[in-house]
Amino acid sequence: TVTEPGHSRPPESRDRDFDSRVEGIAALGEPIRRALYGFVVKAGSPVGREQAASGVGVAWHVAKFHLDKLVEDGLLEVEFRRPPGRSGPGA
C-alpha cells in the first residue's frame, strides 16, 4: 500500500502542504535561485549574502532578491548574526 506522507491529516491540511512543496520546487526553476540554493546547502553552515553572491558569481543585490524568495518559499531559513569585528547599528 502506498500513501502520501501525512495522510492521516485533514484533506485541507494536506492540500496546503502539497501546494507549499510545489511552490518550493517551482522556485528552484529559476537558474540563479537554484544555484544559490545549492551553494547554501553545500556550505553546510550559514552563509552571508555576500558570500553566497560571490559563490555563484552574481551581484549582491541579485543574491539578496533570490535568497529572500527562497526564504519566502520556505526553502531556506534566516539567521541573524553580527559579523566579527563589526559593531553598531546595521552591523
Stockholm file with secondary structure:
# STOCKHOLM 1.0

chainA/1-91         TVTEPGHSRPPESRDRDFDSRVEGIAALGEPIRRALYGFVVKAGSPVGREQAASGVGVAWHVAKFHLDKLVEDGLLEVEFRRPPGRSGPGA
#=GR chainA/1-91 SS CCCCTTTTSCHHHHHHHHHHHHHHHHHTTSHHHHHHHHHHHHHCSCCCHHHHHHHHTCCHHHHHHHHHHHHHTTSSCCCCCCCTTCCSTTC
#=GC SS_cons        CCCCTTTTSCHHHHHHHHHHHHHHHHHTTSHHHHHHHHHHHHHCSCCCHHHHHHHHTCCHHHHHHHHHHHHHTTSSCCCCCCCTTCCSTTC
//
